[in-house]
């Protein structure tokens, strides 16, 4: 029985190694999500196969927002001991309108959570998720998470200021109409 478990474990390792591109040091995927409808919420999943410590995942999600918005994204490292694990997962939010300027970043050994409330309408943004396989026997890495974007609500002070401005204009118009008739 023990020899069968050992043989199955060895076969799994050989299968993982045969599936990897051992000459490649990175696995990358690019996703163009276009202009997101608001509110927007979708799962994100990615991963890579390769040598522990030298294989990286580099996934990019590109998108635009139709109005000022706030973003929340997060992911966890799916750990299947001892062969599937990232040493670290990092997410960067890039502003493509400014030469891929990093505007926010988050990382963690078991995943990440990032919130950013200043997305500008019609600007192109990218979420760049990176990770490196960790441990001596980790030949794969998998992450699972979400991407959520919502419109930034108009602050009540703007509505109050707008109604006060409208009231002052109406009062001035009424006053000038009274003076013209007198």
trRosetta pair geometry for C-beta under 8 A, 3 or more apart (Angstrom, degrees):
i j d omega theta_ij theta_ji phi_ij phi_ji
1 4 5.8 -54 -154 30 31 111
1 5 6.8 29 151 -16 64 103
2 5 5.7 -52 -151 35 36 110
2 6 6.3 35 152 -16 67 107
3 6 5.6 -53 -145 41 34 113
3 7 6.1 38 153 -22 66 107
4 7 5.6 -53 -144 38 31 113
4 8 6.3 32 155 -19 64 105
5 8 5.8 -53 -146 37 30 110
5 9 6.3 32 153 -19 63 107
6 9 5.6 -54 -147 37 31 113
6 10 6.3 31 153 -18 64 106
7 10 5.6 -52 -146 37 31 112
7 11 6.3 33 152 -20 64 105
8 11 5.6 -52 -145 37 32 112
8 12 6.4 36 153 -22 64 103
9 12 5.7 -50 -149 32 31 113
9 13 6.6 30 152 -16 63 103
10 13 5.8 -54 -151 36 33 111
10 14 6.4 32 152 -17 66 106
11 14 5.6 -53 -145 39 33 111
11 15 6.2 36 154 -21 65 106
12 15 5.6 -53 -147 36 30 113
12 16 6.4 32 154 -18 64 105
12 83 7.0 -116 133 -45 118 169
13 16 5.7 -53 -148 37 31 112
13 17 6.3 29 154 -16 65 107
13 83 7.1 -143 -93 -109 76 132
13 137 7.9 -65 -111 -160 117 97
13 139 7.0 131 -141 -6 69 153
14 17 5.7 -56 -146 40 30 110
14 18 6.2 29 155 -19 65 108
15 18 5.8 -56 -144 37 29 109
15 19 6.4 26 157 -18 64 108
16 19 5.9 -61 -149 36 29 109
16 20 6.6 29 155 -26 64 106
16 49 6.4 -156 -167 -153 80 115
16 83 6.5 -142 -62 -177 167 132
16 139 4.3 92 146 109 135 142
16 140 6.2 -107 -145 -36 120 109
17 20 5.9 -54 -148 27 33 111
17 22 7.4 21 -167 -67 79 118
17 139 6.6 -75 -68 -149 65 149
19 49 5.4 -38 107 146 103 167
20 49 4.3 -137 -91 130 85 101
20 50 4.7 147 -154 -94 127 42
20 51 7.2 138 152 -36 156 59
20 55 7.4 -78 -154 -92 126 156
20 139 6.6 -107 -47 -179 140 101
21 24 4.0 30 107 16 117 118
21 49 7.8 103 12 86 65 96
21 50 7.1 -31 58 -97 62 94
22 50 7.1 145 -107 -145 46 73
22 51 6.5 74 -138 -41 79 107
24 27 7.1 85 128 -68 128 66
24 50 7.0 -104 86 -107 84 126
24 55 7.6 58 105 -123 76 96
25 50 7.5 108 -139 -170 30 153
25 54 5.9 -79 -135 157 91 88
25 55 6.3 -150 -163 -107 44 51
25 56 6.5 27 145 16 76 94
26 48 7.7 -69 -169 -132 41 152
26 55 7.0 164 -88 -161 32 59
26 56 4.5 -21 -110 66 85 95
26 57 7.4 152 -161 -96 72 16
26 58 5.6 4 -174 6 121 115
27 47 7.7 -3 96 119 148 42
27 48 3.6 171 34 -118 139 109
27 49 7.2 86 -55 32 149 56
27 50 7.0 -158 -29 -29 110 125
27 55 7.0 30 -10 178 98 102
27 56 7.3 -169 27 92 65 50
27 57 5.3 -24 68 -111 97 66
27 58 7.2 161 82 27 45 69
28 57 7.6 147 -86 -169 46 48
28 58 4.3 -21 -102 76 93 95
28 59 6.8 174 -153 -81 52 42
28 60 7.4 14 -171 -2 97 96
29 46 6.3 -156 40 -128 131 117
29 59 4.8 -3 58 -120 90 88
29 60 7.4 -167 95 31 51 64
30 59 7.7 -179 -78 -159 34 54
30 60 4.8 -7 -116 64 74 104
30 62 7.1 14 -174 -7 92 110
31 59 7.3 17 0 180 105 96
31 60 6.9 -177 29 94 67 56
31 61 4.9 -13 69 -111 109 67
31 62 7.0 180 90 23 54 70
32 62 4.9 -20 -114 66 64 110
32 63 7.8 152 -167 -74 47 54
33 36 6.1 15 131 -73 120 92
33 61 6.0 29 -22 -177 120 91
33 62 6.5 -178 20 82 78 50
33 63 4.1 -16 66 -88 116 102
34 63 6.8 2 65 -129 27 69
34 64 7.0 -54 159 30 39 95
35 63 7.3 119 -112 -172 22 74
35 64 4.5 -38 -101 76 71 105
35 65 7.2 141 -155 -101 73 11
35 66 5.8 72 179 -60 117 88
36 40 4.2 -47 176 -46 117 164
36 63 5.2 28 -35 -176 110 127
36 64 7.0 -176 5 77 76 48
36 65 5.8 -24 49 -100 104 64
36 66 7.5 -134 70 -9 59 85
36 149 5.3 68 112 58 153 143
37 40 5.8 133 71 -76 59 98
37 66 7.7 11 -117 -1 38 129
38 65 7.0 61 -64 -158 115 92
38 66 6.5 -125 -9 45 112 104
38 67 6.6 -71 -1 41 156 103
38 69 6.3 -141 -104 -104 130 123
38 149 6.4 -86 -108 115 83 93
38 150 6.2 109 -161 -143 97 36
38 151 4.7 84 161 -42 149 93
39 148 7.3 0 178 -170 101 87
39 149 6.9 177 -156 90 59 55
39 150 4.5 -4 -116 -106 101 81
39 151 7.1 -101 -75 1 71 78
40 147 7.4 -23 123 117 103 89
40 148 6.6 169 93 -149 63 43
40 149 4.5 10 53 50 108 94
40 150 7.6 -156 30 -66 63 50
41 146 6.5 -2 -167 -176 85 115
41 147 7.3 174 -142 88 42 51
41 148 4.3 8 -105 -108 86 89
41 149 7.8 -166 -66 25 54 54
42 146 7.0 161 87 -153 34 70
42 147 5.6 -11 61 57 82 93
42 148 8.0 168 20 -77 51 55
43 144 7.0 -14 -173 -170 110 85
43 145 7.1 153 -159 90 65 33
43 146 5.6 -50 -109 -98 48 69
43 147 8.0 109 -161 16 6 76
44 59 7.9 150 176 124 116 144
44 61 6.7 -68 -117 -60 136 148
44 73 7.5 13 15 -155 141 109
44 75 6.6 -68 81 -85 107 119
44 129 7.7 156 141 -29 138 155
44 143 7.9 -4 113 111 91 99
44 144 7.5 162 88 -156 55 40
44 145 5.1 -16 62 71 95 83
44 146 6.4 163 12 -103 85 13
44 147 5.4 70 -33 -22 121 103
45 142 7.5 -8 -170 -172 88 90
45 143 7.1 180 -147 91 45 58
45 144 5.0 1 -107 -110 85 74
45 145 7.7 166 -77 26 48 58
46 57 6.1 136 135 178 115 137
46 59 4.5 -80 -121 -47 167 157
46 129 6.5 136 48 89 148 139
46 142 7.5 176 96 -149 38 52
46 143 5.6 -1 60 54 79 94
47 57 6.4 -87 -160 -99 21 147
47 78 7.9 -46 -88 43 126 116
47 140 6.5 24 170 177 121 89
47 141 5.4 -173 -150 96 81 58
47 142 3.9 -19 -91 -101 135 59
47 143 6.5 169 -75 13 73 63
48 55 5.7 -168 132 147 128 114
48 56 7.2 50 45 112 173 23
48 57 4.1 -157 -19 -79 125 94
48 131 7.7 180 19 77 120 100
48 133 7.1 -115 88 -53 108 105
48 140 7.0 -176 93 -149 46 56
48 141 5.4 9 49 50 82 96
49 55 7.3 -58 116 161 27 162
49 139 6.3 16 -159 149 76 80
49 140 4.9 -18 -104 -101 71 84
50 54 7.0 -117 140 85 118 77
50 55 2.7 133 87 -90 139 157
50 133 6.1 -167 72 -9 91 145
50 139 6.9 -170 71 -165 25 62
50 140 7.9 120 21 -90 53 44
51 54 4.7 1 88 52 112 108
51 55 5.3 138 49 -27 59 105
51 133 7.1 169 101 65 36 140
51 139 7.3 -19 -107 -122 25 73
52 55 7.5 -36 -77 22 14 99
52 133 4.9 -115 -122 122 48 112
52 134 6.7 4 -160 138 94 10
52 135 5.7 -88 -149 83 136 56
52 136 5.8 139 94 -154 161 16
52 137 6.6 36 -51 22 149 7
52 138 4.7 106 -107 59 107 75
52 139 6.5 -64 -48 -74 85 50
53 87 7.4 59 -98 -32 59 143
53 132 6.8 31 -143 158 28 113
53 133 6.4 -68 -18 86 30 83
53 134 6.9 72 -75 -119 64 37
54 132 7.8 34 -65 -161 4 105
54 133 7.6 -25 43 51 42 105
55 132 7.0 141 81 -153 45 64
55 133 4.9 27 62 4 96 121
55 141 7.8 -179 101 5 107 116
56 130 6.3 -12 -177 -164 109 91
56 131 6.8 159 -156 82 64 42
56 132 5.1 -32 -99 -95 76 73
56 133 7.9 -124 -76 -4 33 74
57 86 7.5 -66 18 -104 121 124
57 129 7.0 -23 117 116 106 90
57 130 6.5 166 84 -148 66 40
57 131 4.8 7 44 51 106 91
57 132 7.9 -156 15 -73 70 30
57 141 6.0 -125 -23 84 129 125
57 143 7.6 -176 89 4 159 115
58 128 7.0 -13 -164 -170 79 93
58 129 7.5 162 -148 82 31 55
58 130 5.3 7 -102 -104 70 85
59 128 7.5 160 83 -155 47 45
59 129 4.6 -9 60 57 96 104
59 130 8.0 -172 26 -71 63 43
60 126 5.4 -15 -166 -170 102 114
60 127 7.0 156 -155 78 48 52
60 128 5.2 -10 -103 -103 82 71
60 129 7.7 -166 -74 21 35 70
61 126 6.8 148 75 -159 46 58
61 127 4.3 -2 54 51 102 104
61 129 7.7 40 -4 -9 100 105
61 147 6.5 -121 130 -82 164 159
62 96 7.3 38 -139 -42 106 145
62 124 6.5 2 -172 -176 99 102
62 125 7.3 167 -150 89 54 44
62 126 4.9 -22 -97 -100 73 83
63 124 7.5 163 87 -151 27 62
63 125 5.9 -22 67 64 74 88
63 126 7.8 143 19 -92 64 38
63 127 7.8 13 14 -5 107 97
63 149 7.6 -152 124 -32 147 155
64 122 6.2 8 -171 -141 121 30
64 123 6.8 168 -135 78 83 31
64 124 5.4 -45 -80 -96 90 60
64 125 7.2 142 -95 16 38 78
65 68 7.6 68 116 -129 129 9
65 69 4.3 -115 -171 11 154 138
65 119 5.0 66 20 137 152 130
65 120 7.8 142 61 84 111 29
65 121 6.1 -97 99 -114 85 48
65 122 7.7 -82 73 -29 56 27
65 123 7.5 -5 38 51 87 73
65 125 7.5 17 -12 9 98 123
65 149 6.0 -139 -102 172 117 142
66 121 6.1 -3 150 -144 27 97
66 122 7.4 43 -130 -60 36 66
67 121 4.9 -9 -123 -94 25 117
67 151 5.4 14 86 -125 121 105
67 152 7.8 -140 127 31 93 79
68 118 7.8 -40 -159 -153 97 41
68 119 6.6 148 -159 82 48 67
68 120 6.5 -18 -105 -122 74 37
68 121 5.7 -59 -47 -37 53 91
68 151 7.1 75 82 -158 61 69
68 152 4.7 -50 120 31 99 121
69 119 4.2 -27 66 68 85 124
69 121 7.7 110 -10 -79 89 65
69 149 5.1 26 163 -180 139 99
69 150 6.3 158 -156 82 90 30
69 151 5.6 -63 -103 -104 78 37
69 152 5.9 -162 -111 -22 18 83
70 115 7.1 8 173 -173 104 86
70 116 6.7 -178 -157 95 65 46
70 117 4.1 -12 -113 -121 107 64
70 118 7.8 40 -101 -21 69 30
70 119 6.7 -173 -83 12 21 103
70 149 7.2 167 83 -151 41 58
70 150 5.7 -18 58 63 89 82
70 151 7.9 35 15 127 78 10
70 152 5.4 105 -28 -80 95 84
71 93 6.9 142 80 -116 150 143
71 114 7.4 -5 114 114 101 95
71 115 7.0 171 91 -150 59 43
71 116 4.8 2 54 57 100 92
71 117 7.8 -149 26 -76 60 31
71 119 5.8 92 -27 -42 104 130
71 125 7.8 -133 -55 123 155 162
71 147 7.6 -28 -161 -166 99 78
71 148 7.2 144 -159 84 51 55
71 149 5.2 -19 -102 -101 72 82
72 113 7.8 -8 -170 -172 86 82
72 114 7.2 169 -150 90 43 55
72 115 4.9 -4 -104 -105 81 81
72 116 8.0 -180 -74 24 43 59
72 146 7.9 7 111 102 86 104
72 148 4.7 -14 64 67 92 105
72 149 7.8 -179 25 -78 63 38
72 150 8.0 7 8 8 103 101
73 91 6.3 -147 102 167 124 164
73 112 7.9 16 110 105 85 100
73 113 7.7 177 94 -149 46 43
73 114 5.2 -6 60 59 86 98
73 127 6.2 94 -40 -129 178 147
73 145 6.6 66 177 140 78 128
73 146 6.6 -158 -139 94 57 59
73 147 4.9 0 -107 -110 105 63
73 148 6.9 178 -77 25 56 66
74 111 6.7 53 177 154 83 116
74 112 6.2 -154 -138 98 61 57
74 113 4.1 1 -105 -106 114 70
74 114 6.9 174 -75 19 63 63
74 145 5.1 -154 104 -155 49 117
74 146 6.1 11 53 46 77 85
75 89 6.3 -114 89 155 112 151
75 91 7.3 127 19 -52 113 128
75 111 5.2 -150 101 -152 56 100
75 112 6.1 18 47 46 80 81
75 129 6.9 35 19 -133 156 138
75 143 4.5 43 161 168 129 115
75 144 6.3 164 -152 84 87 25
75 145 2.7 -83 -90 -43 72 137
75 146 7.6 176 -76 15 66 48
76 110 6.2 -12 -151 152 82 81
76 111 3.8 -51 -110 -72 46 149
76 143 6.8 170 81 -151 33 75
76 144 6.3 -20 56 62 80 76
76 145 6.5 145 5 -78 57 87
77 85 6.5 59 158 -150 124 60
77 86 4.7 -126 -127 37 126 104
77 89 5.6 -167 -65 -25 101 129
77 109 7.6 -67 8 144 147 46
77 110 5.3 -123 31 -158 108 44
77 111 5.3 -146 -10 -61 73 76
77 131 7.5 152 -102 -139 108 149
77 141 7.1 -50 -148 -161 97 93
77 142 7.6 114 -165 78 54 54
77 143 5.8 -42 -100 -99 49 83
78 84 6.6 -25 106 136 85 124
78 142 4.1 -33 52 90 120 105
78 143 6.6 -174 -1 -100 85 25
78 144 5.8 57 -47 0 115 105
79 84 6.4 164 -151 98 34 82
79 85 4.9 33 -124 -98 86 95
79 110 7.8 -51 -32 -131 123 87
80 83 6.3 -28 98 62 95 80
80 84 3.9 36 44 43 95 121
80 85 7.6 -149 42 -49 51 77
80 140 8.0 -3 50 78 114 115
80 142 7.9 36 -3 28 108 123
81 84 7.8 -88 -53 48 21 71
81 85 7.3 34 -92 -47 58 126
82 85 7.9 -52 -169 -4 40 125
82 135 7.0 -143 -177 149 84 147
82 137 4.6 29 133 86 109 134
82 138 7.3 -108 156 -69 62 67
83 137 5.8 -72 -94 139 58 94
83 138 6.2 136 -173 -119 30 43
83 139 5.5 -27 -168 31 92 90
83 140 6.2 36 141 28 88 97
84 138 6.4 106 -119 -145 9 85
84 139 7.7 -49 -79 60 56 60
84 140 4.5 -29 -108 82 84 98
84 141 6.5 153 -166 -96 70 31
84 142 6.0 -1 -178 8 124 101
85 133 7.3 95 82 -157 58 66
85 134 5.5 -71 116 61 98 94
85 135 5.7 46 72 9 127 131
85 138 4.5 -90 51 -115 85 136
85 141 6.5 -37 100 -106 16 80
86 89 5.3 70 107 -57 152 87
86 131 4.0 -35 -146 178 139 128
86 132 6.7 109 -160 65 82 36
86 133 6.4 -79 -114 -104 52 36
86 134 5.9 67 158 0 27 103
86 138 7.7 178 -70 163 22 148
86 141 4.2 77 -67 -145 84 130
86 143 6.9 0 -13 -61 144 102
87 109 7.2 -54 167 -138 45 82
87 131 7.4 154 47 -176 63 80
87 132 5.2 -27 40 84 112 89
87 133 6.8 59 -13 127 93 19
87 134 2.6 133 -69 -76 82 119
87 135 7.2 -179 -79 -14 89 65
87 138 7.8 168 -48 62 79 156
88 107 6.1 19 176 179 103 116
88 108 7.3 180 -150 97 71 21
88 109 5.8 -50 -100 -103 67 54
88 131 6.3 -170 89 -136 50 71
88 132 6.3 19 45 36 86 89
88 134 7.2 102 -11 -57 62 129
89 107 6.5 179 93 -148 48 70
89 108 6.4 -13 59 62 87 67
89 109 7.9 110 17 -151 76 11
89 110 7.8 -47 22 112 114 14
89 111 5.6 -4 57 -120 139 33
89 112 5.5 -131 106 -16 101 104
89 129 6.9 -11 -170 -169 94 93
89 130 7.5 159 -155 85 48 45
89 131 4.5 -17 -101 -89 65 115
89 143 5.8 114 -118 -96 144 141
90 105 6.8 -4 -175 -171 99 101
90 106 7.3 171 -152 90 58 42
90 107 3.9 -17 -102 -97 79 110
90 112 6.7 101 -126 -62 26 149
90 129 7.3 160 84 -153 49 47
90 130 4.9 -13 61 61 99 91
90 131 6.9 169 17 -73 69 60
91 105 6.9 172 90 -150 54 55
91 106 5.4 -1 54 57 95 86
91 107 7.2 177 18 -77 59 60
91 112 5.0 -175 7 96 107 153
91 114 5.4 -118 86 -16 127 143
91 127 6.0 -16 -165 -171 106 94
91 128 6.9 149 -156 76 52 50
91 129 5.2 -16 -100 -98 81 72
91 130 7.9 171 -83 20 34 67
92 102 5.0 -58 -167 -129 116 107
92 104 7.4 158 -158 86 48 51
92 105 4.8 -12 -106 -103 71 92
92 127 7.5 155 77 -157 47 45
92 128 4.5 -11 56 57 97 104
92 130 7.7 19 -1 3 102 108
93 102 7.1 104 69 -158 52 60
93 103 5.3 -60 99 63 100 90
93 104 4.3 17 36 54 120 93
93 105 7.2 -144 17 -68 72 47
93 114 6.7 174 -33 153 114 144
93 116 5.6 -79 31 -13 172 162
93 125 6.3 -13 -172 -172 88 116
93 126 7.5 155 -158 81 43 49
93 127 6.0 -20 -101 -101 65 67
94 100 4.5 -10 -175 -157 130 71
94 101 6.6 141 -157 66 68 35
94 102 5.9 -40 -97 -92 71 52
94 103 7.1 141 -122 7 19 85
94 125 6.6 148 77 -163 55 62
94 126 4.2 -12 58 59 110 97
94 127 7.7 -169 18 -76 81 19
94 128 6.0 48 -16 -13 119 113
95 98 4.7 25 103 34 113 103
95 100 7.2 159 68 -133 45 20
95 101 4.8 -18 52 58 101 93
95 103 5.2 69 -27 -32 108 124
95 123 6.5 -17 -153 159 92 129
95 124 7.9 114 -168 83 48 57
95 125 6.1 -31 -104 -106 49 76
96 99 7.9 60 -162 -70 38 5
96 100 5.8 12 -106 -76 55 63
96 123 7.4 162 53 169 80 79
96 124 4.0 -38 55 95 130 104
96 125 6.5 -155 0 -91 92 20
96 126 5.9 89 -53 -17 105 103
97 120 7.9 -59 25 69 152 129
97 123 4.8 -70 -18 -147 137 99
97 124 6.2 137 -44 39 80 78
98 101 4.0 -21 103 -1 112 126
100 126 6.8 -18 -125 36 92 132
102 105 6.0 10 177 -50 121 110
103 116 6.8 87 114 -149 108 145
103 118 7.7 -126 167 76 136 110
104 114 5.9 127 134 -169 120 117
104 116 4.5 -136 -12 -83 162 128
105 114 7.4 -83 177 -112 13 130
106 112 4.3 131 116 -171 103 113
106 113 6.2 -108 163 69 157 36
106 114 4.0 -156 5 -76 135 94
107 112 5.5 -41 -111 -93 21 121
108 111 5.4 -10 77 71 121 38
108 112 5.0 169 16 -80 100 62
108 113 7.9 23 -8 5 140 71
111 143 7.0 140 -114 -142 87 106
111 145 7.1 152 -157 -82 117 118
116 119 6.8 92 113 -46 103 86
117 152 6.4 97 -176 -102 87 117
119 123 7.2 -158 -175 61 71 111
119 125 6.5 -59 -131 -38 106 150
119 149 7.1 -22 27 -145 165 113
120 123 4.4 53 78 0 99 133
127 147 6.8 -139 -3 -112 164 125
129 143 6.9 -141 168 70 139 154
131 141 5.7 -158 115 147 130 153
131 143 6.7 153 -20 -38 156 130
133 138 4.8 -175 -180 112 95 107
133 139 7.0 31 -164 -124 151 14
133 140 7.2 109 -115 53 123 4
133 141 5.1 -142 -94 -36 77 117
134 138 5.5 33 71 39 47 155
134 141 8.0 82 11 -89 74 121
135 138 4.2 93 60 -14 105 111
138 141 6.8 49 164 -67 115 84
154 158 5.4 -94 175 62 97 136
154 159 6.6 98 125 -44 117 96
155 158 5.2 103 68 -3 79 98
155 159 7.8 -151 103 1 49 84
156 159 5.5 -55 -155 38 46 112
156 160 6.2 46 149 -20 74 105
157 160 5.5 -54 -145 40 34 113
157 161 6.1 36 155 -19 67 107
158 161 5.7 -54 -143 39 30 110
158 162 6.1 32 155 -21 64 108
159 162 5.7 -53 -145 37 29 113
159 163 6.4 25 158 -15 64 106
160 163 6.0 -56 -146 38 29 106
160 164 6.3 28 154 -17 63 108
161 164 5.7 -57 -147 38 30 111
161 165 6.3 32 154 -20 65 107
162 165 5.7 -54 -146 36 30 112
162 166 6.3 30 154 -18 64 106
163 166 5.5 -50 -145 37 34 113
163 167 6.3 37 153 -20 64 106
164 167 5.6 -53 -146 37 31 113
164 168 6.3 32 154 -19 64 105
165 168 5.8 -53 -146 36 30 110
165 169 6.4 31 154 -18 63 106
166 169 5.8 -56 -149 36 30 112
166 170 6.4 30 153 -18 65 106
167 170 5.7 -54 -146 37 31 111
167 171 6.2 32 154 -19 65 106
168 171 5.7 -52 -145 37 31 113
168 172 6.3 31 155 -18 65 106
169 172 5.8 -54 -146 37 30 110
169 173 6.3 31 154 -20 64 107
170 173 5.7 -54 -146 36 30 112
170 174 6.3 30 155 -19 64 107
171 174 5.8 -55 -147 37 29 110
171 175 6.2 30 154 -20 64 109
172 175 5.6 -55 -145 38 30 113
172 176 6.3 27 157 -16 65 106
173 176 6.0 -56 -146 39 29 106
173 177 6.3 30 153 -20 63 108
174 177 5.7 -56 -148 36 30 113
174 178 6.5 33 152 -22 64 104
175 178 5.7 -52 -150 32 32 112
175 179 6.5 28 154 -15 64 106
176 179 5.7 -52 -145 38 35 111
176 180 6.3 37 154 -22 65 106
177 180 5.8 -53 -146 35 30 112
177 181 6.6 23 157 -14 63 109
178 181 6.1 -63 -150 39 28 105
178 182 6.4 23 156 -20 65 112
179 182 5.9 -59 -144 34 31 110
